[in-house]
């Protein structure tokens, strides 16, 4: 009897039993984030009921509070000890990074840096270059390829947790580790293991039960639970789109699938599992058998989602990512990190570079804002030309400098479609980047320097520059199944509604059609062969 994996079985990648994201993969940032996680575990062990009390306030759900209701203290203590044991090299790297910040602050004041190389902490020797910027402020960059491998990238810290999902409720990923339980099966699978692909392939290709249990080395004590994750029912299959024009499917948040006859492009994959819900949505079953290109706009955990990407790995042709800032701590290489977790075909793309498609092209265009004014290069918006349609996909970008998009527009011509999110008040700087700072952030500064994207006025300016006649607004975390990623305060929903109303009203006056997206949407745009192409002759092309 051959069995499939049920569509409501969550496959969650973990590092030290925490939900895996980019900043737990790239060693230089994983070091600091692991150290911060240990601080949260220590806090819980000291005051477990204080964590439980804090989480009764919805405003604190996204804070450093473990959602275990003050219980399971012994398991948290064991996890802390195990993390310290497995992560010794990373924790040493974290201490060395902080020491190097202090060394440069104390001794680098414009004089030559050569003498300081001998004082670089031992854990960083041979991994960094010291430099001054043009205002003589000191800094350092990593030789990133040298960071990967043992002991800094110990794959024994990686695993996956399987469990039934029956509702949209999941614990927030940044604050709560995933502990063992009677309804959870933890498998010690490295993220780059072919066995992980085999596990995900069970959603579409069945195998005999005995072969499955042997292949994944399921412990005898967990075989009954694991077997409950399987059934004989074949999945619903979605063929590749072969119609005319361009089909757009919205999967929620900022995840969009574009398809023309013979080409499929998935942007920022964040895919829901299939289980009964009052909110209808597309799931993994609604994706084509092969996804030719996956485009990542930036590295934030709700756009570069390893949980979705790893499950799609065996179906992805080429993974396209923005080029990073060449070794800066806050801007790790997406290409290197994704290659190290098993993606073999990863292409970096920089501003105004392009990739050719059978019926058009993909081009990277500048992404402004949403990164707390930090020096981060690994971010890009995209222009897609498919089936005669031109779409600009801005994710969380803003028009901080509209002149940038005016210059792009002069090269590009107008766009038929625009997709972007309204995010006028993003998360505080500490939410995504807090562990990377060598000193505790000033609270006022943390609140001011937020990861804000476009407000209604900014979005309107972009739409006017590209003369778009149709604009789609992402739900940006408002779908109920995304609370585990976003932990949005109720005021966020009210603010989003106000901004959408203001933008829609302004666009209506200008004859621009606006549609707020939510949960699920499918539209087929007819061929428009007369639409103007971007001029690609003066820009580089990626392979």
Secondary structure as GFF3:
##gff-version 3
##sequence-region A 1 543
A	DSSP	beta_strand	2	5	.	.	.	ID=ss1
A	DSSP	beta_strand	9	15	.	.	.	ID=ss2
A	DSSP	beta_strand	18	19	.	.	.	ID=ss3
A	DSSP	three_ten_helix	22	24	.	.	.	ID=ss4
A	DSSP	alpha_helix	27	46	.	.	.	ID=ss5
A	DSSP	alpha_helix	48	54	.	.	.	ID=ss6
A	DSSP	three_ten_helix	58	60	.	.	.	ID=ss7
A	DSSP	alpha_helix	73	86	.	.	.	ID=ss8
A	DSSP	alpha_helix	88	107	.	.	.	ID=ss9
A	DSSP	three_ten_helix	114	119	.	.	.	ID=ss10
A	DSSP	three_ten_helix	122	124	.	.	.	ID=ss11
A	DSSP	beta_strand	128	132	.	.	.	ID=ss12
A	DSSP	beta_strand	138	142	.	.	.	ID=ss13
A	DSSP	three_ten_helix	144	147	.	.	.	ID=ss14
A	DSSP	three_ten_helix	155	157	.	.	.	ID=ss15
A	DSSP	beta_strand	158	164	.	.	.	ID=ss16
A	DSSP	beta_strand	184	187	.	.	.	ID=ss17
A	DSSP	alpha_helix	194	201	.	.	.	ID=ss18
A	DSSP	beta_strand	207	208	.	.	.	ID=ss19
A	DSSP	alpha_helix	209	215	.	.	.	ID=ss20
A	DSSP	three_ten_helix	220	222	.	.	.	ID=ss21
A	DSSP	alpha_helix	223	227	.	.	.	ID=ss22
A	DSSP	beta_strand	230	231	.	.	.	ID=ss23
A	DSSP	beta_strand	246	252	.	.	.	ID=ss24
A	DSSP	beta_strand	255	260	.	.	.	ID=ss25
A	DSSP	beta_strand	263	267	.	.	.	ID=ss26
A	DSSP	three_ten_helix	284	286	.	.	.	ID=ss27
A	DSSP	beta_strand	291	295	.	.	.	ID=ss28
A	DSSP	alpha_helix	306	312	.	.	.	ID=ss29
A	DSSP	three_ten_helix	313	315	.	.	.	ID=ss30
A	DSSP	beta_strand	316	322	.	.	.	ID=ss31
A	DSSP	alpha_helix	334	340	.	.	.	ID=ss32
A	DSSP	beta_strand	346	349	.	.	.	ID=ss33
A	DSSP	beta_strand	354	357	.	.	.	ID=ss34
A	DSSP	beta_strand	360	365	.	.	.	ID=ss35
A	DSSP	beta_strand	381	386	.	.	.	ID=ss36
A	DSSP	beta_strand	389	393	.	.	.	ID=ss37
A	DSSP	alpha_helix	402	412	.	.	.	ID=ss38
A	DSSP	beta_strand	417	420	.	.	.	ID=ss39
A	DSSP	alpha_helix	429	433	.	.	.	ID=ss40
A	DSSP	three_ten_helix	434	436	.	.	.	ID=ss41
A	DSSP	alpha_helix	443	448	.	.	.	ID=ss42
A	DSSP	alpha_helix	456	465	.	.	.	ID=ss43
A	DSSP	beta_strand	470	473	.	.	.	ID=ss44
A	DSSP	three_ten_helix	480	482	.	.	.	ID=ss45
A	DSSP	alpha_helix	483	486	.	.	.	ID=ss46
A	DSSP	alpha_helix	490	509	.	.	.	ID=ss47
A	DSSP	beta_strand	513	516	.	.	.	ID=ss48
A	DSSP	beta_strand	521	525	.	.	.	ID=ss49
###
